[in-house]
């Protein structure tokens, strides 16, 4: 597939996958909130299992990078939509 060929997007599947991810992210956020409300960042850094903590941090950083990238594209798409009006 060359650069000039536009990829067909299955919008129904994309939106279904996004809805599933939203639910899973909300669950993760609730889990983190329970930890955040019970323990200080200092206690977490001092006493948490290092490997588990580093993996959780890496996952959060990866999610942040991905959604920041999507947000940048969303801003571009919104700018194009506003220009057409």
N, CA, C and O atoms as a Maestro MAE file, in Angstrom:
{
 s_m_m2io_version
 :::
 2.0.0
}

f_m_ct {
 s_m_title
 :::
 protein
 m_atom[340] {
  # First column is atom index #
  i_m_mmod_type
  r_m_x_coord
  r_m_y_coord
  r_m_z_coord
  i_m_residue_number
  s_m_chain_name
  s_m_pdb_residue_name
  s_m_pdb_atom_name
  i_m_atomic_number
  :::
  1 25 0.853 -1.171 0.000 1 A "UNK " " N  " 7
  2 3 0.000 0.000 0.000 1 A "UNK " " CA " 6
  3 2 0.897 1.231 0.000 1 A "UNK " " C  " 6
  4 15 1.662 1.447 0.940 1 A "UNK " " O  " 8
  5 25 0.805 2.030 -1.043 2 A "UNK " " N  " 7
  6 3 1.632 3.220 -1.175 2 A "UNK " " CA " 6
  7 2 1.064 4.392 -0.410 2 A "UNK " " C  " 6
  8 15 -0.047 4.317 0.116 2 A "UNK " " O  " 8
  9 25 1.824 5.485 -0.344 3 A "UNK " " N  " 7
  10 3 1.361 6.652 0.413 3 A "UNK " " CA " 6
  11 2 0.114 7.298 -0.175 3 A "UNK " " C  " 6
  12 15 -0.630 7.965 0.544 3 A "UNK " " O  " 8
  13 25 -0.125 7.113 -1.466 4 A "UNK " " N  " 7
  14 3 -1.285 7.740 -2.099 4 A "UNK " " CA " 6
  15 2 -2.577 6.955 -1.865 4 A "UNK " " C  " 6
  16 15 -3.667 7.472 -2.108 4 A "UNK " " O  " 8
  17 25 -2.458 5.703 -1.391 5 A "UNK " " N  " 7
  18 3 -3.638 4.871 -1.155 5 A "UNK " " CA " 6
  19 2 -4.177 5.167 0.240 5 A "UNK " " C  " 6
  20 15 -3.467 5.017 1.235 5 A "UNK " " O  " 8
  21 25 -5.427 5.584 0.301 6 A "UNK " " N  " 7
  22 3 -6.042 5.916 1.589 6 A "UNK " " CA " 6
  23 2 -6.592 4.658 2.242 6 A "UNK " " C  " 6
  24 15 -7.296 3.872 1.608 6 A "UNK " " O  " 8
  25 25 -6.265 4.476 3.508 7 A "UNK " " N  " 7
  26 3 -6.722 3.302 4.245 7 A "UNK " " CA " 6
  27 2 -8.198 3.445 4.599 7 A "UNK " " C  " 6
  28 15 -8.645 4.494 5.063 7 A "UNK " " O  " 8
  29 25 -8.940 2.372 4.371 8 A "UNK " " N  " 7
  30 3 -10.353 2.337 4.736 8 A "UNK " " CA " 6
  31 2 -10.455 2.078 6.239 8 A "UNK " " C  " 6
  32 15 -9.873 1.115 6.739 8 A "UNK " " O  " 8
  33 25 -11.175 2.909 6.948 9 A "UNK " " N  " 7
  34 3 -11.330 2.758 8.393 9 A "UNK " " CA " 6
  35 2 -12.708 2.202 8.691 9 A "UNK " " C  " 6
  36 15 -13.716 2.734 8.224 9 A "UNK " " O  " 8
  37 25 -12.752 1.129 9.469 10 A "UNK " " N  " 7
  38 3 -14.015 0.560 9.926 10 A "UNK " " CA " 6
  39 2 -14.456 1.384 11.135 10 A "UNK " " C  " 6
  40 15 -14.056 1.106 12.265 10 A "UNK " " O  " 8
  41 25 -15.281 2.395 10.888 11 A "UNK " " N  " 7
  42 3 -15.655 3.337 11.943 11 A "UNK " " CA " 6
  43 2 -16.436 2.673 13.071 11 A "UNK " " C  " 6
  44 15 -16.258 3.028 14.236 11 A "UNK " " O  " 8
  45 25 -17.288 1.723 12.744 12 A "UNK " " N  " 7
  46 3 -18.059 1.042 13.792 12 A "UNK " " CA " 6
  47 2 -17.122 0.291 14.731 12 A "UNK " " C  " 6
  48 15 -17.275 0.353 15.951 12 A "UNK " " O  " 8
  49 25 -16.155 -0.416 14.159 13 A "UNK " " N  " 7
  50 3 -15.211 -1.168 14.998 13 A "UNK " " CA " 6
  51 2 -14.318 -0.216 15.787 13 A "UNK " " C  " 6
  52 15 -14.049 -0.447 16.966 13 A "UNK " " O  " 8
  53 25 -13.860 0.849 15.140 14 A "UNK " " N  " 7
  54 3 -13.036 1.840 15.833 14 A "UNK " " CA " 6
  55 2 -13.779 2.388 17.045 14 A "UNK " " C  " 6
  56 15 -13.218 2.457 18.138 14 A "UNK " " O  " 8
  57 25 -15.036 2.778 16.860 15 A "UNK " " N  " 7
  58 3 -15.804 3.349 17.973 15 A "UNK " " CA " 6
  59 2 -16.108 2.312 19.043 15 A "UNK " " C  " 6
  60 15 -16.158 2.648 20.226 15 A "UNK " " O  " 8
  61 25 -16.309 1.071 18.655 16 A "UNK " " N  " 7
  62 3 -16.514 -0.005 19.618 16 A "UNK " " CA " 6
  63 2 -15.238 -0.242 20.441 16 A "UNK " " C  " 6
  64 15 -15.286 -0.377 21.663 16 A "UNK " " O  " 8
  65 25 -14.114 -0.289 19.750 17 A "UNK " " N  " 7
  66 3 -12.831 -0.465 20.448 17 A "UNK " " CA " 6
  67 2 -12.550 0.705 21.386 17 A "UNK " " C  " 6
  68 15 -12.048 0.512 22.493 17 A "UNK " " O  " 8
  69 25 -12.875 1.915 20.940 18 A "UNK " " N  " 7
  70 3 -12.668 3.092 21.771 18 A "UNK " " CA " 6
  71 2 -13.562 3.052 23.008 18 A "UNK " " C  " 6
  72 15 -13.124 3.413 24.101 18 A "UNK " " O  " 8
  73 25 -14.803 2.618 22.846 19 A "UNK " " N  " 7
  74 3 -15.714 2.501 23.992 19 A "UNK " " CA " 6
  75 2 -15.191 1.479 24.995 19 A "UNK " " C  " 6
  76 15 -15.255 1.705 26.204 19 A "UNK " " O  " 8
  77 25 -14.678 0.365 24.505 20 A "UNK " " N  " 7
  78 3 -14.105 -0.655 25.397 20 A "UNK " " CA " 6
  79 2 -12.889 -0.110 26.136 20 A "UNK " " C  " 6
  80 15 -12.730 -0.327 27.337 20 A "UNK " " O  " 8
  81 25 -12.037 0.597 25.404 21 A "UNK " " N  " 7
  82 3 -10.846 1.179 26.026 21 A "UNK " " CA " 6
  83 2 -11.239 2.205 27.092 21 A "UNK " " C  " 6
  84 15 -10.602 2.296 28.141 21 A "UNK " " O  " 8
  85 25 -12.278 2.964 26.815 22 A "UNK " " N  " 7
  86 3 -12.750 3.974 27.774 22 A "UNK " " CA " 6
  87 2 -13.159 3.315 29.091 22 A "UNK " " C  " 6
  88 15 -12.818 3.807 30.167 22 A "UNK " " O  " 8
  89 25 -13.885 2.214 29.005 23 A "UNK " " N  " 7
  90 3 -14.318 1.496 30.211 23 A "UNK " " CA " 6
  91 2 -13.110 0.944 30.968 23 A "UNK " " C  " 6
  92 15 -13.036 1.057 32.192 23 A "UNK " " O  " 8
  93 25 -12.171 0.351 30.242 24 A "UNK " " N  " 7
  94 3 -10.986 -0.212 30.890 24 A "UNK " " CA " 6
  95 2 -10.125 0.885 31.510 24 A "UNK " " C  " 6
  96 15 -9.576 0.695 32.595 24 A "UNK " " O  " 8
  97 25 -9.999 2.023 30.843 25 A "UNK " " N  " 7
  98 3 -9.233 3.136 31.401 25 A "UNK " " CA " 6
  99 2 -9.909 3.706 32.641 25 A "UNK " " C  " 6
  100 15 -9.233 4.083 33.598 25 A "UNK " " O  " 8
  101 25 -11.241 3.771 32.631 26 A "UNK " " N  " 7
  102 3 -11.972 4.248 33.809 26 A "UNK " " CA " 6
  103 2 -11.737 3.305 34.987 26 A "UNK " " C  " 6
  104 15 -11.575 3.755 36.121 26 A "UNK " " O  " 8
  105 25 -11.719 2.007 34.724 27 A "UNK " " N  " 7
  106 3 -11.439 1.029 35.767 27 A "UNK " " CA " 6
  107 2 -10.030 1.225 36.324 27 A "UNK " " C  " 6
  108 15 -9.823 1.184 37.537 27 A "UNK " " O  " 8
  109 25 -9.074 1.435 35.441 28 A "UNK " " N  " 7
  110 3 -7.693 1.670 35.882 28 A "UNK " " CA " 6
  111 2 -7.606 2.954 36.697 28 A "UNK " " C  " 6
  112 15 -6.905 3.014 37.707 28 A "UNK " " O  " 8
  113 25 -8.322 3.975 36.251 29 A "UNK " " N  " 7
  114 3 -8.310 5.241 36.982 29 A "UNK " " CA " 6
  115 2 -8.887 5.064 38.383 29 A "UNK " " C  " 6
  116 15 -8.364 5.640 39.337 29 A "UNK " " O  " 8
  117 25 -9.940 4.289 38.525 30 A "UNK " " N  " 7
  118 3 -10.532 4.021 39.841 30 A "UNK " " CA " 6
  119 2 -9.545 3.281 40.741 30 A "UNK " " C  " 6
  120 15 -9.435 3.579 41.930 30 A "UNK " " O  " 8
  121 25 -8.829 2.314 40.165 31 A "UNK " " N  " 7
  122 3 -7.827 1.573 40.937 31 A "UNK " " CA " 6
  123 2 -6.728 2.499 41.437 31 A "UNK " " C  " 6
  124 15 -6.299 2.411 42.587 31 A "UNK " " O  " 8
  125 25 -6.282 3.380 40.562 32 A "UNK " " N  " 7
  126 3 -5.228 4.328 40.946 32 A "UNK " " CA " 6
  127 2 -5.751 5.299 42.002 32 A "UNK " " C  " 6
  128 15 -5.028 5.641 42.938 32 A "UNK " " O  " 8
  129 25 -6.991 5.741 41.860 33 A "UNK " " N  " 7
  130 3 -7.561 6.652 42.855 33 A "UNK " " CA " 6
  131 2 -7.616 6.007 44.238 33 A "UNK " " C  " 6
  132 15 -7.356 6.668 45.243 33 A "UNK " " O  " 8
  133 25 -7.959 4.707 44.292 34 A "UNK " " N  " 7
  134 3 -7.972 4.017 45.590 34 A "UNK " " CA " 6
  135 2 -6.579 4.017 46.209 34 A "UNK " " C  " 6
  136 15 -6.433 4.245 47.410 34 A "UNK " " O  " 8
  137 25 -5.563 3.767 45.405 35 A "UNK " " N  " 7
  138 3 -4.185 3.781 45.912 35 A "UNK " " CA " 6
  139 2 -3.796 5.194 46.339 35 A "UNK " " C  " 6
  140 15 -3.221 5.397 47.408 35 A "UNK " " O  " 8
  141 25 -4.118 6.168 45.483 36 A "UNK " " N  " 7
  142 3 -3.768 7.568 45.740 36 A "UNK " " CA " 6
  143 2 -4.386 8.076 47.041 36 A "UNK " " C  " 6
  144 15 -3.761 8.847 47.770 36 A "UNK " " O  " 8
  145 25 -5.621 7.640 47.332 37 A "UNK " " N  " 7
  146 3 -6.292 8.102 48.541 37 A "UNK " " CA " 6
  147 2 -5.786 7.418 49.810 37 A "UNK " " C  " 6
  148 15 -5.951 7.947 50.909 37 A "UNK " " O  " 8
  149 25 -5.171 6.244 49.662 38 A "UNK " " N  " 7
  150 3 -4.688 5.502 50.830 38 A "UNK " " CA " 6
  151 2 -3.214 5.725 51.154 38 A "UNK " " C  " 6
  152 15 -2.802 5.597 52.307 38 A "UNK " " O  " 8
  153 25 -2.428 6.056 50.142 39 A "UNK " " N  " 7
  154 3 -0.981 6.117 50.328 39 A "UNK " " CA " 6
  155 2 -0.413 7.398 49.748 39 A "UNK " " C  " 6
  156 15 -0.910 7.914 48.747 39 A "UNK " " O  " 8
  157 25 0.624 7.904 50.379 40 A "UNK " " N  " 7
  158 3 1.298 9.089 49.844 40 A "UNK " " CA " 6
  159 2 2.258 8.662 48.730 40 A "UNK " " C  " 6
  160 15 2.691 7.511 48.687 40 A "UNK " " O  " 8
  161 25 2.583 9.584 47.838 41 A "UNK " " N  " 7
  162 3 3.585 9.259 46.816 41 A "UNK " " CA " 6
  163 2 4.915 8.801 47.429 41 A "UNK " " C  " 6
  164 15 5.607 7.951 46.868 41 A "UNK " " O  " 8
  165 25 5.256 9.371 48.577 42 A "UNK " " N  " 7
  166 3 6.495 8.981 49.260 42 A "UNK " " CA " 6
  167 2 6.434 7.529 49.722 42 A "UNK " " C  " 6
  168 15 7.402 6.785 49.566 42 A "UNK " " O  " 8
  169 25 5.294 7.123 50.294 43 A "UNK " " N  " 7
  170 3 5.138 5.732 50.733 43 A "UNK " " CA " 6
  171 2 5.152 4.773 49.544 43 A "UNK " " C  " 6
  172 15 5.747 3.697 49.610 43 A "UNK " " O  " 8
  173 25 4.500 5.170 48.472 44 A "UNK " " N  " 7
  174 3 4.477 4.318 47.284 44 A "UNK " " CA " 6
  175 2 5.894 4.130 46.762 44 A "UNK " " C  " 6
  176 15 6.309 3.009 46.470 44 A "UNK " " O  " 8
  177 25 6.640 5.232 46.646 45 A "UNK " " N  " 7
  178 3 8.016 5.150 46.134 45 A "UNK " " CA " 6
  179 2 8.907 4.324 47.057 45 A "UNK " " C  " 6
  180 15 9.784 3.598 46.590 45 A "UNK " " O  " 8
  181 25 8.685 4.433 48.359 46 A "UNK " " N  " 7
  182 3 9.560 3.754 49.310 46 A "UNK " " CA " 6
  183 2 9.227 2.275 49.491 46 A "UNK " " C  " 6
  184 15 10.129 1.460 49.681 46 A "UNK " " O  " 8
  185 25 7.950 1.920 49.435 47 A "UNK " " N  " 7
  186 3 7.559 0.563 49.841 47 A "UNK " " CA " 6
  187 2 6.932 -0.313 48.749 47 A "UNK " " C  " 6
  188 15 6.821 -1.525 48.930 47 A "UNK " " O  " 8
  189 25 6.529 0.267 47.644 48 A "UNK " " N  " 7
  190 3 5.884 -0.535 46.600 48 A "UNK " " CA " 6
  191 2 6.901 -1.444 45.916 48 A "UNK " " C  " 6
  192 15 8.092 -1.139 45.856 48 A "UNK " " O  " 8
  193 25 6.405 -2.556 45.407 49 A "UNK " " N  " 7
  194 3 7.245 -3.455 44.628 49 A "UNK " " CA " 6
  195 2 7.795 -2.675 43.442 49 A "UNK " " C  " 6
  196 15 7.031 -2.167 42.621 49 A "UNK " " O  " 8
  197 25 9.116 -2.579 43.349 50 A "UNK " " N  " 7
  198 3 9.776 -1.755 42.328 50 A "UNK " " CA " 6
  199 2 9.372 -2.130 40.904 50 A "UNK " " C  " 6
  200 15 9.060 -1.260 40.090 50 A "UNK " " O  " 8
  201 25 9.380 -3.428 40.610 51 A "UNK " " N  " 7
  202 3 9.077 -3.869 39.254 51 A "UNK " " CA " 6
  203 2 7.631 -3.527 38.878 51 A "UNK " " C  " 6
  204 15 7.374 -3.036 37.778 51 A "UNK " " O  " 8
  205 25 6.698 -3.783 39.783 52 A "UNK " " N  " 7
  206 3 5.292 -3.461 39.517 52 A "UNK " " CA " 6
  207 2 5.102 -1.957 39.342 52 A "UNK " " C  " 6
  208 15 4.379 -1.516 38.448 52 A "UNK " " O  " 8
  209 25 5.746 -1.183 40.189 53 A "UNK " " N  " 7
  210 3 5.621 0.275 40.118 53 A "UNK " " CA " 6
  211 2 6.200 0.807 38.810 53 A "UNK " " C  " 6
  212 15 5.591 1.655 38.157 53 A "UNK " " O  " 8
  213 25 7.365 0.316 38.432 54 A "UNK " " N  " 7
  214 3 7.984 0.781 37.182 54 A "UNK " " CA " 6
  215 2 7.153 0.387 35.966 54 A "UNK " " C  " 6
  216 15 7.060 1.154 35.008 54 A "UNK " " O  " 8
  217 25 6.555 -0.785 35.994 55 A "UNK " " N  " 7
  218 3 5.686 -1.201 34.884 55 A "UNK " " CA " 6
  219 2 4.433 -0.338 34.821 55 A "UNK " " C  " 6
  220 15 3.992 0.039 33.736 55 A "UNK " " O  " 8
  221 25 3.858 -0.023 35.977 56 A "UNK " " N  " 7
  222 3 2.666 0.834 36.004 56 A "UNK " " CA " 6
  223 2 3.004 2.230 35.476 56 A "UNK " " C  " 6
  224 15 2.228 2.818 34.723 56 A "UNK " " O  " 8
  225 25 4.150 2.749 35.869 57 A "UNK " " N  " 7
  226 3 4.589 4.065 35.391 57 A "UNK " " CA " 6
  227 2 4.812 4.031 33.881 57 A "UNK " " C  " 6
  228 15 4.400 4.949 33.173 57 A "UNK " " O  " 8
  229 25 5.458 2.984 33.389 58 A "UNK " " N  " 7
  230 3 5.704 2.866 31.947 58 A "UNK " " CA " 6
  231 2 4.381 2.795 31.173 58 A "UNK " " C  " 6
  232 15 4.251 3.399 30.108 58 A "UNK " " O  " 8
  233 25 3.408 2.063 31.704 59 A "UNK " " N  " 7
  234 3 2.100 1.977 31.050 59 A "UNK " " CA " 6
  235 2 1.418 3.339 31.010 59 A "UNK " " C  " 6
  236 15 0.874 3.740 29.981 59 A "UNK " " O  " 8
  237 25 1.449 4.044 32.129 60 A "UNK " " N  " 7
  238 3 0.825 5.370 32.188 60 A "UNK " " CA " 6
  239 2 1.508 6.337 31.225 60 A "UNK " " C  " 6
  240 15 0.839 7.124 30.555 60 A "UNK " " O  " 8
  241 25 2.830 6.280 31.156 61 A "UNK " " N  " 7
  242 3 3.560 7.161 30.239 61 A "UNK " " CA " 6
  243 2 3.224 6.837 28.782 61 A "UNK " " C  " 6
  244 15 3.067 7.742 27.962 61 A "UNK " " O  " 8
  245 25 3.117 5.561 28.469 62 A "UNK " " N  " 7
  246 3 2.778 5.147 27.109 62 A "UNK " " CA " 6
  247 2 1.380 5.632 26.722 62 A "UNK " " C  " 6
  248 15 1.174 6.131 25.616 62 A "UNK " " O  " 8
  249 25 0.432 5.486 27.632 63 A "UNK " " N  " 7
  250 3 -0.927 5.970 27.377 63 A "UNK " " CA " 6
  251 2 -0.936 7.486 27.178 63 A "UNK " " C  " 6
  252 15 -1.611 8.007 26.290 63 A "UNK " " O  " 8
  253 25 -0.185 8.169 28.011 64 A "UNK " " N  " 7
  254 3 -0.119 9.626 27.895 64 A "UNK " " CA " 6
  255 2 0.445 10.044 26.537 64 A "UNK " " C  " 6
  256 15 -0.107 10.930 25.884 64 A "UNK " " O  " 8
  257 25 1.532 9.417 26.111 65 A "UNK " " N  " 7
  258 3 2.126 9.752 24.806 65 A "UNK " " CA " 6
  259 2 1.128 9.491 23.665 65 A "UNK " " C  " 6
  260 15 0.970 10.319 22.769 65 A "UNK " " O  " 8
  261 25 0.466 8.342 23.711 66 A "UNK " " N  " 7
  262 3 -0.478 7.994 22.653 66 A "UNK " " CA " 6
  263 2 -1.625 8.989 22.580 66 A "UNK " " C  " 6
  264 15 -1.933 9.501 21.504 66 A "UNK " " O  " 8
  265 25 -2.257 9.267 23.708 67 A "UNK " " N  " 7
  266 3 -3.413 10.160 23.689 67 A "UNK " " CA " 6
  267 2 -3.014 11.608 23.429 67 A "UNK " " C  " 6
  268 15 -3.814 12.369 22.884 67 A "UNK " " O  " 8
  269 25 -1.802 12.012 23.802 68 A "UNK " " N  " 7
  270 3 -1.319 13.350 23.447 68 A "UNK " " CA " 6
  271 2 -1.163 13.455 21.930 68 A "UNK " " C  " 6
  272 15 -1.480 14.488 21.340 68 A "UNK " " O  " 8
  273 25 -0.674 12.389 21.306 69 A "UNK " " N  " 7
  274 3 -0.540 12.362 19.853 69 A "UNK " " CA " 6
  275 2 -1.922 12.433 19.190 69 A "UNK " " C  " 6
  276 15 -2.117 13.190 18.239 69 A "UNK " " O  " 8
  277 25 -2.863 11.656 19.686 70 A "UNK " " N  " 7
  278 3 -4.226 11.691 19.139 70 A "UNK " " CA " 6
  279 2 -4.832 13.080 19.339 70 A "UNK " " C  " 6
  280 15 -5.497 13.602 18.444 70 A "UNK " " O  " 8
  281 25 -4.608 13.673 20.498 71 A "UNK " " N  " 7
  282 3 -5.134 15.012 20.773 71 A "UNK " " CA " 6
  283 2 -4.588 16.032 19.776 71 A "UNK " " C  " 6
  284 15 -5.318 16.917 19.330 71 A "UNK " " O  " 8
  285 25 -3.308 15.911 19.428 72 A "UNK " " N  " 7
  286 3 -2.723 16.800 18.430 72 A "UNK " " CA " 6
  287 2 -3.410 16.669 17.088 72 A "UNK " " C  " 6
  288 15 -3.671 17.669 16.419 72 A "UNK " " O  " 8
  289 25 -3.705 15.440 16.690 73 A "UNK " " N  " 7
  290 3 -4.422 15.216 15.436 73 A "UNK " " CA " 6
  291 2 -5.860 15.708 15.529 73 A "UNK " " C  " 6
  292 15 -6.404 16.231 14.556 73 A "UNK " " O  " 8
  293 25 -6.473 15.542 16.691 74 A "UNK " " N  " 7
  294 3 -7.844 16.020 16.889 74 A "UNK " " CA " 6
  295 2 -7.905 17.531 16.706 74 A "UNK " " C  " 6
  296 15 -8.829 18.050 16.080 74 A "UNK " " O  " 8
  297 25 -6.917 18.233 17.254 75 A "UNK " " N  " 7
  298 3 -6.866 19.686 17.083 75 A "UNK " " CA " 6
  299 2 -6.759 20.055 15.605 75 A "UNK " " C  " 6
  300 15 -7.403 21.001 15.152 75 A "UNK " " O  " 8
  301 25 -5.939 19.304 14.849 76 A "UNK " " N  " 7
  302 3 -5.796 19.568 13.418 76 A "UNK " " CA " 6
  303 2 -7.108 19.338 12.678 76 A "UNK " " C  " 6
  304 15 -7.494 20.143 11.830 76 A "UNK " " O  " 8
  305 25 -7.794 18.242 12.997 77 A "UNK " " N  " 7
  306 3 -9.070 17.925 12.353 77 A "UNK " " CA " 6
  307 2 -10.105 19.005 12.678 77 A "UNK " " C  " 6
  308 15 -10.853 19.432 11.800 77 A "UNK " " O  " 8
  309 25 -10.147 19.442 13.929 78 A "UNK " " N  " 7
  310 3 -11.104 20.485 14.314 78 A "UNK " " CA " 6
  311 2 -10.800 21.794 13.596 78 A "UNK " " C  " 6
  312 15 -11.723 22.514 13.214 78 A "UNK " " O  " 8
  313 25 -9.508 22.119 13.405 79 A "UNK " " N  " 7
  314 3 -9.144 23.328 12.669 79 A "UNK " " CA " 6
  315 2 -9.642 23.263 11.231 79 A "UNK " " C  " 6
  316 15 -10.138 24.257 10.701 79 A "UNK " " O  " 8
  317 25 -9.515 22.096 10.593 80 A "UNK " " N  " 7
  318 3 -9.982 21.922 9.220 80 A "UNK " " CA " 6
  319 2 -11.487 22.060 9.148 80 A "UNK " " C  " 6
  320 15 -12.009 22.696 8.233 80 A "UNK " " O  " 8
  321 25 -12.195 21.469 10.105 81 A "UNK " " N  " 7
  322 3 -13.662 21.552 10.126 81 A "UNK " " CA " 6
  323 2 -14.105 23.013 10.281 81 A "UNK " " C  " 6
  324 15 -15.044 23.452 9.617 81 A "UNK " " O  " 8
  325 25 -13.428 23.759 11.157 82 A "UNK " " N  " 7
  326 3 -13.798 25.162 11.361 82 A "UNK " " CA " 6
  327 2 -13.485 26.009 10.139 82 A "UNK " " C  " 6
  328 15 -14.198 26.974 9.862 82 A "UNK " " O  " 8
  329 25 -12.434 25.672 9.403 83 A "UNK " " N  " 7
  330 3 -12.088 26.417 8.190 83 A "UNK " " CA " 6
  331 2 -13.142 26.216 7.101 83 A "UNK " " C  " 6
  332 15 -13.388 27.117 6.299 83 A "UNK " " O  " 8
  333 25 -13.769 25.028 7.073 84 A "UNK " " N  " 7
  334 3 -14.768 24.734 6.048 84 A "UNK " " CA " 6
  335 2 -16.076 25.456 6.288 84 A "UNK " " C  " 6
  336 15 -16.871 25.620 5.362 84 A "UNK " " O  " 8
  337 25 -16.315 25.892 7.519 85 A "UNK " " N  " 7
  338 3 -17.584 26.565 7.858 85 A "UNK " " CA " 6
  339 2 -17.586 28.003 7.439 85 A "UNK " " C  " 6
  340 15 -18.574 28.706 7.650 85 A "UNK " " O  " 8
  :::
 }
 m_bond[339] {
  # First column is bond index #
  i_m_from
  i_m_to
  i_m_order
  :::
  1 1 2 1
  2 2 3 1
  3 3 4 2
  4 3 5 1
  5 5 6 1
  6 6 7 1
  7 7 8 2
  8 7 9 1
  9 9 10 1
  10 10 11 1
  11 11 12 2
  12 11 13 1
  13 13 14 1
  14 14 15 1
  15 15 16 2
  16 15 17 1
  17 17 18 1
  18 18 19 1
  19 19 20 2
  20 19 21 1
  21 21 22 1
  22 22 23 1
  23 23 24 2
  24 23 25 1
  25 25 26 1
  26 26 27 1
  27 27 28 2
  28 27 29 1
  29 29 30 1
  30 30 31 1
  31 31 32 2
  32 31 33 1
  33 33 34 1
  34 34 35 1
  35 35 36 2
  36 35 37 1
  37 37 38 1
  38 38 39 1
  39 39 40 2
  40 39 41 1
  41 41 42 1
  42 42 43 1
  43 43 44 2
  44 43 45 1
  45 45 46 1
  46 46 47 1
  47 47 48 2
  48 47 49 1
  49 49 50 1
  50 50 51 1
  51 51 52 2
  52 51 53 1
  53 53 54 1
  54 54 55 1
  55 55 56 2
  56 55 57 1
  57 57 58 1
  58 58 59 1
  59 59 60 2
  60 59 61 1
  61 61 62 1
  62 62 63 1
  63 63 64 2
  64 63 65 1
  65 65 66 1
  66 66 67 1
  67 67 68 2
  68 67 69 1
  69 69 70 1
  70 70 71 1
  71 71 72 2
  72 71 73 1
  73 73 74 1
  74 74 75 1
  75 75 76 2
  76 75 77 1
  77 77 78 1
  78 78 79 1
  79 79 80 2
  80 79 81 1
  81 81 82 1
  82 82 83 1
  83 83 84 2
  84 83 85 1
  85 85 86 1
  86 86 87 1
  87 87 88 2
  88 87 89 1
  89 89 90 1
  90 90 91 1
  91 91 92 2
  92 91 93 1
  93 93 94 1
  94 94 95 1
  95 95 96 2
  96 95 97 1
  97 97 98 1
  98 98 99 1
  99 99 100 2
  100 99 101 1
  101 101 102 1
  102 102 103 1
  103 103 104 2
  104 103 105 1
  105 105 106 1
  106 106 107 1
  107 107 108 2
  108 107 109 1
  109 109 110 1
  110 110 111 1
  111 111 112 2
  112 111 113 1
  113 113 114 1
  114 114 115 1
  115 115 116 2
  116 115 117 1
  117 117 118 1
  118 118 119 1
  119 119 120 2
  120 119 121 1
  121 121 122 1
  122 122 123 1
  123 123 124 2
  124 123 125 1
  125 125 126 1
  126 126 127 1
  127 127 128 2
  128 127 129 1
  129 129 130 1
  130 130 131 1
  131 131 132 2
  132 131 133 1
  133 133 134 1
  134 134 135 1
  135 135 136 2
  136 135 137 1
  137 137 138 1
  138 138 139 1
  139 139 140 2
  140 139 141 1
  141 141 142 1
  142 142 143 1
  143 143 144 2
  144 143 145 1
  145 145 146 1
  146 146 147 1
  147 147 148 2
  148 147 149 1
  149 149 150 1
  150 150 151 1
  151 151 152 2
  152 151 153 1
  153 153 154 1
  154 154 155 1
  155 155 156 2
  156 155 157 1
  157 157 158 1
  158 158 159 1
  159 159 160 2
  160 159 161 1
  161 161 162 1
  162 162 163 1
  163 163 164 2
  164 163 165 1
  165 165 166 1
  166 166 167 1
  167 167 168 2
  168 167 169 1
  169 169 170 1
  170 170 171 1
  171 171 172 2
  172 171 173 1
  173 173 174 1
  174 174 175 1
  175 175 176 2
  176 175 177 1
  177 177 178 1
  178 178 179 1
  179 179 180 2
  180 179 181 1
  181 181 182 1
  182 182 183 1
  183 183 184 2
  184 183 185 1
  185 185 186 1
  186 186 187 1
  187 187 188 2
  188 187 189 1
  189 189 190 1
  190 190 191 1
  191 191 192 2
  192 191 193 1
  193 193 194 1
  194 194 195 1
  195 195 196 2
  196 195 197 1
  197 197 198 1
  198 198 199 1
  199 199 200 2
  200 199 201 1
  201 201 202 1
  202 202 203 1
  203 203 204 2
  204 203 205 1
  205 205 206 1
  206 206 207 1
  207 207 208 2
  208 207 209 1
  209 209 210 1
  210 210 211 1
  211 211 212 2
  212 211 213 1
  213 213 214 1
  214 214 215 1
  215 215 216 2
  216 215 217 1
  217 217 218 1
  218 218 219 1
  219 219 220 2
  220 219 221 1
  221 221 222 1
  222 222 223 1
  223 223 224 2
  224 223 225 1
  225 225 226 1
  226 226 227 1
  227 227 228 2
  228 227 229 1
  229 229 230 1
  230 230 231 1
  231 231 232 2
  232 231 233 1
  233 233 234 1
  234 234 235 1
  235 235 236 2
  236 235 237 1
  237 237 238 1
  238 238 239 1
  239 239 240 2
  240 239 241 1
  241 241 242 1
  242 242 243 1
  243 243 244 2
  244 243 245 1
  245 245 246 1
  246 246 247 1
  247 247 248 2
  248 247 249 1
  249 249 250 1
  250 250 251 1
  251 251 252 2
  252 251 253 1
  253 253 254 1
  254 254 255 1
  255 255 256 2
  256 255 257 1
  257 257 258 1
  258 258 259 1
  259 259 260 2
  260 259 261 1
  261 261 262 1
  262 262 263 1
  263 263 264 2
  264 263 265 1
  265 265 266 1
  266 266 267 1
  267 267 268 2
  268 267 269 1
  269 269 270 1
  270 270 271 1
  271 271 272 2
  272 271 273 1
  273 273 274 1
  274 274 275 1
  275 275 276 2
  276 275 277 1
  277 277 278 1
  278 278 279 1
  279 279 280 2
  280 279 281 1
  281 281 282 1
  282 282 283 1
  283 283 284 2
  284 283 285 1
  285 285 286 1
  286 286 287 1
  287 287 288 2
  288 287 289 1
  289 289 290 1
  290 290 291 1
  291 291 292 2
  292 291 293 1
  293 293 294 1
  294 294 295 1
  295 295 296 2
  296 295 297 1
  297 297 298 1
  298 298 299 1
  299 299 300 2
  300 299 301 1
  301 301 302 1
  302 302 303 1
  303 303 304 2
  304 303 305 1
  305 305 306 1
  306 306 307 1
  307 307 308 2
  308 307 309 1
  309 309 310 1
  310 310 311 1
  311 311 312 2
  312 311 313 1
  313 313 314 1
  314 314 315 1
  315 315 316 2
  316 315 317 1
  317 317 318 1
  318 318 319 1
  319 319 320 2
  320 319 321 1
  321 321 322 1
  322 322 323 1
  323 323 324 2
  324 323 325 1
  325 325 326 1
  326 326 327 1
  327 327 328 2
  328 327 329 1
  329 329 330 1
  330 330 331 1
  331 331 332 2
  332 331 333 1
  333 333 334 1
  334 334 335 1
  335 335 336 2
  336 335 337 1
  337 337 338 1
  338 338 339 1
  339 339 340 2
  :::
 }
}
